[in-house]
Amino acid sequence: MPHYRPPAEPRATPAKATLPAGTRLYRVHSARRDGGTFNPVPSHCLYGGGRFDSTSCDPYGYLYAGLTPSAAIGESVLHSLPFDPSGAARLVPRVAVTGRRLSALRLTTSVDVVALVTGQDLAAVHQDGWLVQTEARDYPYTRDWAHWIRRHTDPWAQGFLWSSKRDPGERALVLFADRCPPGLLAPTGEDPIDFATPEGRDWLDRILQPYHARLAP
């Protein structure tokens, strides 16, 4: 666990990736909110919160998504779900999907993000796979690193892109409201998939099945 502080200044240039206008994003979110709404509430510096959330040390709106439905499900519903030693399918607690849905969005303009995908990408920000793979116990540290990366990529970095911990072949991302233009995210016209409905639960089980998981009865 690299619990060391970031250096005063980066010694390399963080890698830039551009997501073109029209790119589709998929987001699991509360059914009470629109799919394109950024979370405006900073997390506590030490307790709770997500990998790259804002804090009082660096307040910004943030929005997590995946480039595919599988990435969005893996980074939310499968989060920290261990395998069963007996070999049985992993059971996703119903509470993990209660009041939630998946929405498809599209970028109305291109977005520049810091790439944290390859070993070289991570080394450019003085890090390794720990930054994007560690579990929630280390999120206070990953948030601090996120603030440092943001500070040294101001103003161009509008978010981060990394390999999903649940499926390294998929891509997850976070976008920063303070660096994204209004109206960046638009609906695609597809209906949200509501996990409260039988159809939504069936859809979710089909996505979970290749990951040896399913919704708990």
C-alpha distance (Angstrom), angle and dihedral (degrees) to the residues before:
residue distance angle dihedral
M1 . . .
P2 3.81 . .
H3 3.80 97.6 .
Y4 3.77 93.0 168.2
R5 3.76 127.8 124.0
P6 3.79 121.6 -105.0
P7 3.81 115.2 -101.5
A8 3.78 119.9 -100.7
E9 3.80 90.8 -107.4
P10 3.83 132.7 11.9
R11 3.80 115.9 -107.6
A12 3.80 93.9 -153.5
T13 3.80 138.3 39.1
P14 3.82 114.5 -96.6
A15 3.80 112.2 -120.8
K16 3.79 117.7 -106.1
A17 3.81 125.3 -146.6
T18 3.80 123.8 -175.4
L19 3.78 121.8 -145.9
P20 3.81 105.5 -157.7
A21 3.78 125.6 -133.1
G22 3.78 109.6 -84.6
T23 3.82 94.4 37.0
R24 3.78 110.0 145.1
L25 3.78 120.3 -128.8
Y26 3.79 127.6 -169.9
R27 3.76 122.6 -151.5
V28 3.82 134.9 -174.5
H29 3.79 107.8 -149.1
S30 3.78 145.9 149.2
A31 3.79 112.8 -67.5
R32 3.82 87.0 -133.8
R33 3.81 91.3 69.4
D34 3.77 136.3 58.7
G35 3.80 112.9 -102.4
G36 3.79 93.1 -119.0
T37 3.81 96.6 52.4
F38 3.80 116.6 118.7
N39 3.79 117.8 -136.9
P40 3.83 104.2 -111.2
V41 3.82 97.1 -172.5
P42 3.82 117.5 97.7
S43 3.79 116.0 -136.4
H44 3.78 122.8 -124.1
C45 3.79 112.4 -87.7
L46 3.81 92.1 -123.0
Y47 3.80 111.1 16.8
G48 3.80 133.1 59.2
G49 3.78 122.8 -26.5
G50 3.79 134.1 106.2
R51 3.79 136.1 -69.5
F52 3.80 98.5 -89.7
D53 3.82 103.1 15.7
S54 3.76 121.8 142.9
T55 3.80 120.0 -106.0
S56 3.80 135.2 -170.9
C57 3.82 86.4 -85.3
D58 3.82 90.3 62.5
P59 3.82 113.4 8.1
Y60 3.82 117.4 -162.8
G61 3.78 137.9 138.1
Y62 3.79 113.1 -101.6
L63 3.79 137.9 -166.9
Y64 3.82 126.5 -168.8
A65 3.79 121.3 -154.5
G66 3.79 143.7 150.4
L67 3.79 131.9 -126.6
T68 3.82 89.1 -127.3
P69 3.81 134.0 29.2
S70 3.82 88.9 -111.0
A71 3.81 91.2 56.4
A72 3.80 91.9 49.9
I73 3.81 92.1 48.6
G74 3.80 93.3 44.7
E75 3.80 94.0 51.8
S76 3.80 93.8 47.6
V77 3.80 115.8 21.2
L78 3.84 96.2 32.7
H79 3.78 93.0 42.3
S80 3.84 110.2 141.5
L81 3.81 92.7 -16.9
P82 3.83 108.0 152.4
F83 3.79 125.5 -145.8
D84 3.81 118.3 -104.7
P85 3.84 110.4 -109.4
S86 3.82 88.8 -141.2
G87 3.80 90.8 61.7
A88 3.81 93.9 -113.2
A89 3.79 119.2 140.7
R90 3.78 115.1 -83.2
L91 3.78 111.4 -104.8
V92 3.80 118.1 -135.2
P93 3.82 108.2 -148.7
R94 3.77 113.2 -119.8
V95 3.79 89.3 -127.9
A96 3.81 88.3 65.7
V97 3.82 90.6 67.2
T98 3.81 101.9 28.1
G99 3.80 110.2 126.8
R100 3.81 92.8 2.6
R101 3.78 136.7 116.8
L102 3.80 141.1 177.8
S103 3.81 119.1 -116.2
A104 3.80 129.7 -169.5
L105 3.81 115.9 -139.0
R106 3.78 135.7 176.6
L107 3.77 132.5 -147.6
T108 3.79 112.8 -114.9
T109 3.82 91.3 -161.2
S110 3.78 135.7 16.2
V111 3.80 119.5 -81.0
D112 3.81 129.3 -152.5
V113 3.79 114.9 -145.1
V114 3.80 136.4 175.5
A115 3.82 107.6 -103.9
L116 3.81 112.5 -133.5
V117 3.79 95.9 169.1
T118 3.81 109.1 104.2
G119 3.77 131.8 43.9
Q120 3.79 88.6 -107.2
D121 3.82 91.1 51.5
L122 3.79 90.5 52.9
A123 3.80 94.2 43.6
A124 3.81 88.8 55.2
V125 3.81 87.5 66.0
H126 3.84 92.9 41.5
Q127 3.79 92.9 -104.5
D128 3.81 143.5 105.3
G129 3.82 135.0 -154.4
W130 3.80 91.1 -57.9
L131 3.81 90.4 79.9
V132 3.81 94.2 62.3
Q133 3.82 100.8 24.1
T134 3.81 106.8 44.3
E135 3.79 120.3 108.8
A136 3.81 128.4 -111.5
R137 3.81 95.6 -84.5
D138 3.81 87.8 73.4
Y139 3.79 98.3 44.4
P140 3.83 93.8 105.4
Y141 3.80 86.1 63.3
T142 3.82 95.8 43.8
R143 3.81 89.4 50.4
D144 3.81 89.8 53.5
W145 3.81 90.0 50.6
A146 3.81 89.8 48.3
H147 3.79 90.3 55.3
W148 3.80 90.3 49.9
I149 3.82 92.5 49.3
R150 3.80 90.4 48.1
R151 3.79 91.5 50.4
H152 3.79 91.9 53.5
T153 3.81 95.1 44.4
D154 3.79 96.4 47.9
P155 2.99 123.0 168.3
W156 3.80 104.6 4.8
A157 3.82 103.1 52.4
Q158 3.80 107.6 89.9
G159 3.79 93.3 174.0
F160 3.81 146.2 -32.2
L161 3.82 130.4 -89.9
W162 3.82 122.7 -158.3
S163 3.80 143.9 157.0
S164 3.78 112.9 -85.2
K165 3.81 112.6 -107.9
R166 3.82 90.1 -140.5
D167 3.81 94.0 49.6
P168 3.82 116.2 12.8
G169 3.80 90.6 -163.1
E170 3.80 89.7 65.1
R171 3.81 127.8 72.7
A172 3.79 128.1 -129.2
L173 3.77 126.4 -172.2
V174 3.75 145.5 -176.5
L175 3.80 124.4 -149.5
F176 3.80 126.1 -155.4
A177 3.79 118.1 -135.6
D178 3.81 94.3 -152.8
R179 3.81 90.9 61.3
C180 3.79 100.8 36.3
P181 3.81 123.1 84.8
P182 3.81 121.0 -116.9
G183 3.78 112.3 -90.7
L184 3.81 93.6 25.0
L185 3.81 92.6 137.5
A186 3.77 121.6 54.4
P187 3.81 131.3 175.3
T188 3.80 116.7 -101.5
G189 3.79 94.6 -142.9
E190 3.80 92.1 -106.7
D191 3.78 115.5 126.3
P192 3.82 114.4 -112.4
I193 3.78 115.3 -106.7
D194 3.79 105.5 -119.8
F195 3.80 112.6 -153.8
A196 3.81 90.2 -156.0
T197 3.81 91.1 71.6
P198 3.83 127.2 77.6
E199 3.82 88.8 -121.5
G200 3.80 91.2 51.9
R201 3.79 92.8 49.1
D202 3.82 91.1 48.8
W203 3.80 90.1 50.5
L204 3.80 91.0 49.0
D205 3.81 92.5 50.2
R206 3.82 89.6 53.3
I207 3.82 90.3 53.2
L208 3.82 92.1 46.0
Q209 3.81 96.9 47.0
P210 3.85 97.2 79.5
Y211 3.81 87.7 52.7
H212 3.81 90.9 55.8
A213 3.79 91.6 -110.9
R214 3.79 139.5 111.1
L215 3.77 140.1 173.9
A216 3.79 114.7 -79.3
P217 3.84 113.9 -110.1
